[in-house]
């Protein structure tokens, strides 16, 4: 069984078992996770194939990294005129904003009406001068995690570098101290433990994309897995691989 299939099988079992039983794996925080049918008045907010939960399930591949503010930094690098780097105190000093959004996990749960507080992507991009040709970004996060986005998906008005959720500091198991929030895409694109943006002229796959997840991850199109990708997406993967091999 490949990595994608194993994780998906575990996640589906986890979601369904938490709907039936009061206790379960320690990977899931907060006790039972009750699932509920989607009320008709909320159907327009729940993508196909998703089930509502009022709690926030924890699904992580690997261990939760330890946070050391003295060693932490966030970088914007790659196809930029000059690398931009923030230490922890510098990042905390940036202007804050708050968004309200729904989140949708590829493992088929959705949680509505989340409030995230943090630094808008627009605030970050004010400080970054991209070089010609930059059209994608590789998201870097601890521990050695990556996920990819087209540049236009990153710079949406609702994209946030989140420090708080529902009024409280992000817990480590949910990506604290800093995670990306990209509300329009499946939540694996919203990388936990965020550490940097690498701007590129190609759009290579990140960790889960290499292991079979979709390059774009639109929940309304159910873009869960790479075998659903269009010929254009497959060509993009091949182009990125070819260019990276030539470097």
Sine and cosine of phi, psi and omega as CSV:
sin_phi,cos_phi,sin_psi,cos_psi,sin_omega,cos_omega
0.00,0.00,0.75,-0.66,-0.03,-1.00
-0.98,0.19,0.15,-0.99,-0.10,-1.00
-0.87,0.49,-0.70,0.71,-0.01,-1.00
-0.86,0.50,-0.74,0.67,-0.05,-1.00
-0.91,0.42,-0.63,0.77,-0.01,-1.00
-0.91,0.42,-0.71,0.71,-0.01,-1.00
-0.92,0.38,-0.65,0.76,0.02,-1.00
-0.89,0.45,-0.68,0.74,0.00,-1.00
-0.89,0.46,-0.69,0.72,0.03,-1.00
-0.89,0.46,-0.70,0.71,-0.07,-1.00
-0.90,0.44,-0.69,0.72,0.03,-1.00
-0.89,0.45,-0.69,0.72,0.05,-1.00
-0.87,0.50,-0.67,0.74,-0.03,-1.00
-0.88,0.47,-0.75,0.66,-0.01,-1.00
-0.87,0.50,-0.74,0.68,-0.05,-1.00
-0.94,0.35,-0.62,0.79,-0.02,-1.00
-0.93,0.36,-0.55,0.84,0.02,-1.00
-0.94,0.33,-0.39,0.92,0.08,-1.00
-0.96,0.28,-0.34,0.94,-0.12,-0.99
-0.96,-0.30,-0.50,0.86,-0.18,-0.98
-0.82,-0.58,0.45,-0.89,-0.07,-1.00
-0.98,0.18,-0.26,0.96,-0.04,-1.00
-0.68,-0.73,0.37,-0.93,-0.06,-1.00
-0.16,-0.99,-0.37,-0.93,-0.11,-0.99
-0.88,0.48,0.53,-0.85,-0.01,-1.00
-0.94,0.34,-0.21,0.98,0.07,-1.00
-0.91,0.42,-0.30,0.95,-0.02,-1.00
-0.97,-0.25,0.83,-0.56,-0.08,-1.00
-1.00,0.03,0.46,-0.89,0.24,-0.97
0.99,0.12,0.39,0.92,0.04,-1.00
0.97,0.24,-0.47,-0.88,-0.09,-1.00
-0.90,0.44,0.54,-0.84,0.04,-1.00
-0.91,-0.41,1.00,-0.04,-0.04,-1.00
-0.94,0.34,0.76,-0.65,0.11,-0.99
-0.99,-0.13,0.45,-0.89,0.00,-1.00
-0.61,-0.79,0.46,-0.89,0.08,-1.00
-0.92,0.40,0.45,-0.89,0.00,-1.00
-0.98,0.18,0.88,-0.47,0.08,-1.00
-0.88,0.47,0.53,-0.85,-0.03,-1.00
-0.82,0.58,-0.58,0.82,-0.05,-1.00
-0.96,0.26,-0.15,0.99,0.04,-1.00
-0.94,-0.33,0.00,1.00,-0.11,-0.99
-0.85,0.52,-0.53,0.85,-0.03,-1.00
-0.95,0.32,-0.17,0.99,-0.01,-1.00
-0.97,-0.25,-0.08,1.00,-0.08,-1.00
-0.91,-0.41,0.91,-0.42,-0.03,-1.00
-0.90,0.43,0.32,-0.95,0.01,-1.00
-0.86,0.51,0.63,-0.77,0.05,-1.00
0.99,0.12,0.03,1.00,-0.06,-1.00
-0.98,-0.19,0.43,-0.90,0.04,-1.00
-0.82,-0.58,0.68,-0.73,-0.04,-1.00
-0.98,0.21,0.59,-0.81,0.19,-0.98
-0.70,-0.71,0.54,-0.84,0.05,-1.00
-1.00,-0.01,-0.32,0.95,0.06,-1.00
-0.99,-0.13,0.05,-1.00,-0.05,-1.00
-0.90,-0.43,0.99,-0.14,-0.01,-1.00
-0.88,0.48,0.49,-0.87,0.05,-1.00
-0.94,-0.34,0.90,-0.43,0.08,-1.00
-0.77,-0.64,0.91,-0.42,-0.06,-1.00
-0.69,-0.72,0.74,-0.68,0.12,-0.99
-1.00,-0.02,0.96,-0.30,-0.02,-1.00
0.98,-0.22,-0.12,-0.99,-0.08,-1.00
-1.00,0.07,0.44,-0.90,0.10,-0.99
-0.97,0.23,0.84,-0.54,-0.05,-1.00
-0.95,0.32,0.42,-0.91,0.07,-1.00
-1.00,0.06,0.61,-0.79,-0.04,-1.00
-0.98,-0.19,0.81,-0.58,0.07,-1.00
-0.85,-0.53,0.97,-0.23,-0.07,-1.00
-0.87,0.50,-0.47,0.88,-0.01,-1.00
-0.94,0.34,-0.44,0.90,-0.05,-1.00
-0.96,-0.28,-0.15,0.99,-0.08,-1.00
-0.96,0.29,0.60,-0.80,0.16,-0.99
-0.48,-0.88,0.38,-0.92,0.11,-0.99
-0.83,-0.55,0.77,-0.64,-0.11,-0.99
-0.86,-0.52,0.57,-0.82,0.25,-0.97
-0.88,-0.47,0.89,-0.45,-0.16,-0.99
-0.55,-0.83,-0.10,-0.99,-0.05,-1.00
1.00,-0.09,-0.81,-0.58,-0.03,-1.00
-0.99,0.13,0.92,0.39,0.04,-1.00
-0.78,-0.63,0.44,-0.90,0.02,-1.00
-0.92,0.40,-0.57,0.82,0.01,-1.00
-0.46,-0.89,0.73,-0.69,0.00,-1.00
-0.88,0.48,0.66,-0.75,0.06,-1.00
-0.93,-0.36,0.76,-0.65,-0.05,-1.00
-0.70,-0.71,0.68,-0.74,0.07,-1.00
-0.86,-0.51,0.72,-0.69,0.28,-0.96
-0.99,0.17,0.10,-1.00,-0.08,-1.00
-0.88,0.47,-0.75,0.66,-0.01,-1.00
-0.91,0.41,-0.58,0.82,0.06,-1.00
-0.90,0.44,-0.65,0.76,0.00,-1.00
-0.92,0.40,-0.66,0.75,0.00,-1.00
-0.90,0.45,-0.40,0.92,-0.02,-1.00
-0.99,0.15,-0.15,0.99,0.00,-1.00
-0.94,0.34,0.48,-0.87,0.04,-1.00
-0.85,0.53,0.59,-0.81,-0.04,-1.00
-0.95,-0.31,0.40,-0.91,0.14,-0.99
-0.58,-0.81,0.20,-0.98,0.00,-1.00
-0.77,-0.63,0.63,-0.78,0.10,-1.00
-0.81,-0.59,0.45,-0.89,0.17,-0.99
-0.92,-0.40,0.76,-0.66,-0.08,-1.00
-0.40,-0.92,0.27,-0.96,0.15,-0.99
-0.98,-0.17,0.53,-0.85,0.02,-1.00
-0.84,-0.55,0.58,-0.81,-0.12,-0.99
-0.71,-0.70,0.89,-0.46,-0.01,-1.00
-1.00,-0.01,0.59,-0.81,0.03,-1.00
-0.87,0.48,-0.38,0.92,0.02,-1.00
-0.99,0.13,0.23,0.97,0.28,-0.96
1.00,0.00,0.21,0.98,0.17,-0.98
-0.97,-0.25,0.49,-0.87,0.08,-1.00
-0.76,-0.66,0.61,-0.79,0.07,-1.00
-0.80,-0.60,0.81,-0.58,-0.08,-1.00
-1.00,-0.10,0.34,-0.94,0.19,-0.98
0.86,0.51,0.75,0.66,0.12,-0.99
-1.00,0.08,0.58,-0.81,0.12,-0.99
-0.90,-0.43,0.88,-0.47,0.05,-1.00
-0.92,-0.39,0.66,-0.75,0.09,-1.00
-0.87,-0.49,0.66,-0.75,0.02,-1.00
0.09,-1.00,-0.50,-0.87,-0.06,-1.00
-0.96,-0.27,0.81,-0.58,0.01,-1.00
-0.91,0.42,0.56,-0.83,0.08,-1.00
-0.86,0.51,-0.51,0.86,0.03,-1.00
-0.88,0.47,-0.59,0.80,0.02,-1.00
-0.91,0.40,-0.63,0.77,0.05,-1.00
-0.92,0.39,-0.72,0.70,-0.10,-1.00
-0.94,0.35,-0.33,0.95,0.13,-0.99
-0.87,0.48,-0.44,0.90,-0.10,-0.99
-0.98,-0.18,0.00,1.00,-0.06,-1.00
-0.91,-0.41,0.79,-0.62,0.08,-1.00
-0.95,-0.30,0.96,-0.28,-0.04,-1.00
-0.97,0.25,0.57,-0.82,0.12,-0.99
-1.00,0.09,0.38,-0.92,0.04,-1.00
-0.84,0.55,0.64,-0.77,0.03,-1.00
0.99,-0.16,-0.25,0.97,0.02,-1.00
-0.92,0.39,0.85,-0.52,-0.03,-1.00
-0.64,-0.77,0.05,1.00,0.01,-1.00
-0.50,-0.87,0.25,-0.97,0.04,-1.00
-0.66,-0.75,0.70,-0.71,0.17,-0.99
-0.99,-0.13,0.86,-0.52,0.02,-1.00
-0.99,0.11,0.80,-0.60,0.03,-1.00
-0.94,-0.33,0.66,-0.75,-0.03,-1.00
-0.51,-0.86,0.34,-0.94,0.11,-0.99
-0.97,0.26,0.47,-0.88,-0.31,0.95
-1.00,-0.02,0.97,-0.25,0.04,-1.00
0.88,0.48,0.58,0.81,0.03,-1.00
-1.00,-0.10,0.54,-0.84,0.09,-1.00
-0.65,-0.76,0.47,-0.88,0.24,-0.97
-0.50,-0.87,0.47,-0.88,-0.14,-0.99
-0.94,-0.33,0.46,-0.89,0.09,-1.00
-0.58,-0.81,0.60,-0.80,0.28,-0.96
-0.89,0.45,0.52,-0.86,-0.04,-1.00
-0.84,0.55,-0.64,0.77,-0.05,-1.00
-0.91,0.41,-0.43,0.90,0.05,-1.00
-0.97,0.25,-0.51,0.86,0.00,-1.00
-0.95,0.30,-0.62,0.79,-0.19,-0.98
-1.00,-0.06,0.39,0.92,0.10,-1.00
-0.93,0.36,0.48,-0.88,-0.07,-1.00
-0.88,0.47,-0.44,0.90,-0.06,-1.00
-1.00,-0.08,0.10,0.99,0.02,-1.00
-0.99,0.14,0.73,-0.69,-0.16,-0.99
-0.69,-0.72,0.57,-0.82,0.21,-0.98
-0.99,-0.13,0.98,-0.18,-0.28,-0.96
-1.00,-0.01,0.68,-0.73,0.08,-1.00
-0.93,-0.37,-0.42,0.91,-0.06,-1.00
-0.73,-0.69,0.46,-0.89,0.09,-1.00
-0.72,-0.70,0.81,-0.58,-0.02,-1.00
0.77,0.64,0.68,0.73,0.12,-0.99
1.00,0.07,-0.04,1.00,-0.03,-1.00
-0.85,-0.53,0.48,-0.87,0.09,-1.00
-0.81,0.59,0.64,-0.76,0.04,-1.00
-0.85,0.52,0.78,-0.62,0.07,-1.00
-0.95,0.32,0.52,-0.85,-0.01,-1.00
-0.80,0.60,-0.63,0.77,-0.04,-1.00
-0.93,0.38,-0.31,0.95,0.05,-1.00
-0.97,-0.24,0.23,0.97,0.09,-1.00
0.95,-0.31,0.01,1.00,0.01,-1.00
-0.91,0.42,0.56,-0.83,0.30,0.96
-1.00,0.07,-0.27,0.96,-0.09,-1.00
-0.57,-0.82,0.79,-0.62,0.10,-0.99
-0.73,-0.69,0.41,-0.91,0.12,-0.99
-0.99,0.15,0.58,-0.81,0.11,-0.99
-0.79,-0.61,0.90,-0.43,0.03,-1.00
-0.86,-0.50,1.00,0.07,-0.21,-0.98
-0.87,0.48,-0.47,0.89,-0.10,-1.00
-0.98,0.20,-0.15,0.99,-0.07,-1.00
-0.87,-0.48,0.32,-0.95,0.12,-0.99
-0.79,0.61,0.50,-0.86,-0.27,-0.96
-0.96,0.27,-0.19,0.98,0.07,-1.00
-0.93,0.38,-0.36,0.93,0.08,-1.00
-0.95,0.30,-0.30,0.95,0.03,-1.00
-1.00,0.00,0.97,0.22,-0.20,-0.98
-0.87,0.49,0.71,-0.70,0.16,-0.99
-0.96,0.27,0.36,-0.93,0.16,-0.99
0.80,0.59,0.77,0.63,-0.14,-0.99
-0.90,0.43,0.67,-0.74,0.00,-1.00
-0.73,-0.68,-0.25,0.97,0.01,-1.00
0.05,-1.00,0.30,-0.95,0.10,-0.99
-0.88,-0.48,0.82,-0.57,0.09,-1.00
-0.95,-0.32,0.92,-0.40,-0.05,-1.00
-1.00,0.06,0.72,-0.69,-0.17,-0.99
-0.71,-0.70,0.30,-0.95,0.11,-0.99
-0.99,-0.11,0.00,1.00,0.11,-0.99
-0.76,-0.65,0.19,-0.98,-0.06,-1.00
-0.84,-0.54,0.96,0.26,-0.03,-1.00
-0.97,0.26,0.41,-0.91,0.01,-1.00
-0.95,0.33,0.53,-0.85,0.11,-0.99
-1.00,-0.02,-0.36,-0.93,-0.13,-0.99
-0.86,0.51,-0.85,0.52,-0.05,-1.00
-0.96,0.30,-0.47,0.88,0.04,-1.00
-0.93,0.38,-0.62,0.79,0.10,-1.00
-0.89,0.46,-0.56,0.83,-0.05,-1.00
-1.00,-0.05,0.38,0.93,0.21,-0.98
0.95,-0.32,0.00,1.00,0.04,-1.00
-1.00,0.07,0.34,-0.94,-0.11,-0.99
-0.94,0.35,0.51,-0.86,0.00,-1.00
-0.95,0.31,-0.50,0.87,-0.11,-0.99
-0.97,-0.24,-0.69,0.73,0.16,-0.99
0.95,0.32,0.65,0.76,0.08,-1.00
-0.99,0.16,0.91,-0.42,-0.04,-1.00
-0.92,0.40,-0.46,0.89,-0.02,-1.00
-0.96,0.26,-0.31,0.95,0.12,-0.99
-0.98,-0.22,0.08,1.00,-0.08,-1.00
0.78,0.63,0.73,0.68,0.02,-1.00
-0.99,0.11,0.97,0.25,-0.07,-1.00
-1.00,0.00,-0.70,0.72,-0.21,-0.98
-0.79,-0.61,0.40,-0.92,-0.08,-1.00
-0.92,0.40,-0.43,0.90,0.00,-1.00
-0.95,0.30,-0.08,1.00,0.10,-1.00
-1.00,-0.08,-0.07,1.00,-0.11,-0.99
-0.93,0.36,0.53,-0.85,0.06,-1.00
-0.97,0.26,0.20,-0.98,0.07,-1.00
-0.85,0.52,-0.59,0.81,0.02,-1.00
-0.89,0.46,-0.66,0.75,0.04,-1.00
-0.90,0.43,-0.68,0.73,0.01,-1.00
-0.90,0.45,-0.62,0.78,0.06,-1.00
-0.90,0.43,-0.64,0.77,0.02,-1.00
-0.89,0.46,-0.69,0.73,0.07,-1.00
-0.84,0.54,-0.75,0.66,-0.05,-1.00
-0.90,0.44,-0.65,0.76,0.02,-1.00
-0.89,0.46,-0.70,0.71,0.01,-1.00
-0.88,0.47,-0.70,0.71,0.01,-1.00
-0.88,0.47,-0.66,0.75,-0.02,-1.00
-0.91,0.42,-0.70,0.71,-0.02,-1.00
-0.92,0.38,-0.64,0.77,-0.02,-1.00
-0.92,0.38,-0.58,0.81,0.05,-1.00
-0.91,0.41,-0.49,0.87,-0.04,-1.00
-0.99,0.14,-0.04,1.00,-0.05,-1.00
-1.00,0.00,0.00,0.00,0.00,0.00
